[in-house]
C-alpha cells in the first residue's frame, strides 16, 4: 500500500534533507515496519521521539492503512 | 569548607533601613543544595517565619546564582528569584534568563537577599561593592520596557536590569520580574513581592571574575563538552526553532489545549505554527554563557517581541480561540511590558471567556475577541474596570463567581499549556509541583507523549516517572543550568561540578541533591499547612472527556489520579497524606 512519511526536525537527515516521501509499504504494516522500509530503525536513533498518523500521536507498533500520513518526530525536551 | 566557583559572599539589603551588609555564603548548605533553586529554598526555609503575609515586609526576595554562574559552562546563565508566593502561599522559586545572574556573580556575590520594604518607590544600583539606594518616583507607573530603557540609557547597556511593570507595583499576584526586556521570572506573583517592597528595579554591573581550578585545562575540557555534547542536534533544534517547535508536536500529541482546556486540538494551529511565526524572524539572542541561543526576535507591522514562546502562543492562541499570529505576538509584548505572567494572565482571561459564554458570569469577553484580549491585559495590570476582578486569578474568581468546572489551577497557580488528559503524568506533575501548577518541575510529555512506545493514558508507573523527572530537574536547576540542554545527564552534571568546584562529585550525590531539594520545598509548604488535600486535579479533567485529537475520549478517573499520588508519595517516603516524616525533615 502507498503512504507518505514525513520527517520533522533533525530526522530529515534520513531523507537527505527532504521532509516528505511517498512510499510503498507492506499492507497492514506497523509504523515501526513502515519506517524500516525507508531505512529508519527508530530503536537505533538516540533522539527519536514519537510517531503520529494523520496528525494524531500513535504507538510505534500501531498499524497503518492505505493513504496514511506517518509523521516521525525527534525527541523534544524542555517547556 | 571551601569550594571554588562560589564567591562565598551574600549581599543582604535591608530596604526598611536602607542598609546593605555582606556575609559569607553558608557553604555547609551549598554542599547539600549546591545553588540557585535548591539553595534559595533552603535559605527561605530557614529564614522565613511560617504564616507570614507574602506581600508584607516580612517576606524576603532572594536572588541566587550557582557555582557555574559566570563560568564558561554552557547554558549556565539562569538566575533563581525566590520568595513565598502571594498567589499560592507556597515556596516560589522562579528561573530567569538573560545576563543578570552573571553580573551578580561578577559583582562578587553568590546571592542578594532583600528584606523589609522601602517607604517610597526606589531602585537599587549595585556596582561591584558599591550599593546605592536611588529614587524611582519618575519610573513608578511606567511599563517595564520603558523603565529598563530609561535605566540603560542612564547607566549604560552593559548593566543588567531587573524591573517590574505596573502589575508588580499594583501587587497583582500574577506579576512577573523582567530582565533584558523579554526575559521573565514569571510565575507565582514574584513581581508583586518586589512591588510590595516598592522596589522598581535592580541595576547591576560587576567587573570581577569567578575562580575555578586548573583554569587552562578545565576550560579546554568545558569547550570539548560544549562542542561534543551541548552543540549536538538533539539540542540545537532549539536554536533553529525556539519553543515554537512544540506547537505542532503538542497538536499531534493531543496535548495542545483549546478554548480554556475544553478540548485539545485546534484546526487553526497552522496559522500560528513555528514555521509561520519564524518567517517574521529578524534576530536571534541567547542568555549569558549560552551555547544554544533559543531566543527569536519577531517583527510584525504593529508588534515586535523576543518570542513568543510556546506557552504564550498556546495560551493566547488556541486556548483563547484566537488565530491571529500578530495578536499573539502583541499579547506577549503587552504582558511583558505590563509585567504580567503570560500563562496566568492568559488563562484567567480564557476562563473569563468561558464563564461569559456559559452564562455563569458576564466578563464582557468571548473566545476569539482579540481586541478585548489585549485591552484586558492592561486593565488587569492596573486593576481598573473588569481588570480589578481578573487580576484576582482563576482560583479567587471561582470563589467569587463560581465556575469551578472551568477552573484549571493547582493551589491557585493557573495551568500551563500542556493538557493532562493526553498526558496523565502531567496531572500528577502539576499537582505535586512545589509552587502549584508548573510544567518546569517534571515535564511528563517528554516521557509519555513525545516517546514512541510509552502509553500516556494510564496511571501505572507514573508516580516513579514524575519523581525521576522531578529529581533531575531539581538538581539541574540547582546547578542553574537551562532546560534546553536536553542531553544533560547526572554523570555530566557531576563532571561539571567537579570541574568548577575542585572537589570530586558523583552521580549518586547529584541524585541525592535532587531528592533533598524536592523535600525541602515540600517541607516549606508542609509548614504552611499544605498536604494531600492541596495536591489536586481540576474537575474538568476528571469529568469531561476530550472530544477530538489524539487523546479523544480521554479523561482521568479520580481513582487513577489518587493512585498516582499514592505512588509518588511512596517513592519519596512520605505518608499517605503527603507529609514528610519528622526524621526526614531533621536531615534536610
HADDOCK unambig.tbl for C-alpha pairs under 7 A between the chains (distance, minus, plus):
assign (segid A and resid 9 and name CA) (segid B and resid 237 and name CA) 6.91 0.50 0.50
assign (segid A and resid 10 and name CA) (segid B and resid 233 and name CA) 6.57 0.50 0.50
assign (segid A and resid 47 and name CA) (segid B and resid 234 and name CA) 6.10 0.50 0.50
assign (segid A and resid 49 and name CA) (segid B and resid 450 and name CA) 5.20 0.50 0.50
assign (segid A and resid 49 and name CA) (segid B and resid 451 and name CA) 4.77 0.50 0.50
assign (segid A and resid 49 and name CA) (segid B and resid 452 and name CA) 6.04 0.50 0.50
assign (segid A and resid 50 and name CA) (segid B and resid 450 and name CA) 5.17 0.50 0.50
assign (segid A and resid 50 and name CA) (segid B and resid 451 and name CA) 4.61 0.50 0.50
assign (segid A and resid 50 and name CA) (segid B and resid 452 and name CA) 4.16 0.50 0.50
assign (segid A and resid 51 and name CA) (segid B and resid 452 and name CA) 6.22 0.50 0.50
assign (segid A and resid 52 and name CA) (segid B and resid 252 and name CA) 6.41 0.50 0.50
assign (segid A and resid 55 and name CA) (segid B and resid 252 and name CA) 4.76 0.50 0.50
assign (segid A and resid 56 and name CA) (segid B and resid 252 and name CA) 4.71 0.50 0.50
assign (segid A and resid 56 and name CA) (segid B and resid 253 and name CA) 6.20 0.50 0.50
assign (segid A and resid 56 and name CA) (segid B and resid 254 and name CA) 6.91 0.50 0.50
assign (segid A and resid 56 and name CA) (segid B and resid 549 and name CA) 6.24 0.50 0.50
assign (segid A and resid 56 and name CA) (segid B and resid 550 and name CA) 4.43 0.50 0.50
assign (segid A and resid 57 and name CA) (segid B and resid 252 and name CA) 5.47 0.50 0.50
assign (segid A and resid 57 and name CA) (segid B and resid 253 and name CA) 4.84 0.50 0.50
assign (segid A and resid 57 and name CA) (segid B and resid 550 and name CA) 5.53 0.50 0.50
assign (segid A and resid 59 and name CA) (segid B and resid 452 and name CA) 5.58 0.50 0.50
assign (segid A and resid 59 and name CA) (segid B and resid 453 and name CA) 5.47 0.50 0.50
assign (segid A and resid 60 and name CA) (segid B and resid 452 and name CA) 5.23 0.50 0.50
assign (segid A and resid 60 and name CA) (segid B and resid 453 and name CA) 5.87 0.50 0.50
assign (segid A and resid 75 and name CA) (segid B and resid 450 and name CA) 6.38 0.50 0.50
assign (segid A and resid 76 and name CA) (segid B and resid 446 and name CA) 6.57 0.50 0.50
assign (segid A and resid 76 and name CA) (segid B and resid 450 and name CA) 6.55 0.50 0.50
assign (segid A and resid 77 and name CA) (segid B and resid 446 and name CA) 6.03 0.50 0.50
assign (segid A and resid 77 and name CA) (segid B and resid 484 and name CA) 6.67 0.50 0.50
assign (segid A and resid 77 and name CA) (segid B and resid 486 and name CA) 5.83 0.50 0.50
assign (segid A and resid 78 and name CA) (segid B and resid 483 and name CA) 5.23 0.50 0.50
assign (segid A and resid 78 and name CA) (segid B and resid 484 and name CA) 5.60 0.50 0.50
assign (segid A and resid 79 and name CA) (segid B and resid 439 and name CA) 6.83 0.50 0.50
assign (segid A and resid 79 and name CA) (segid B and resid 440 and name CA) 6.55 0.50 0.50
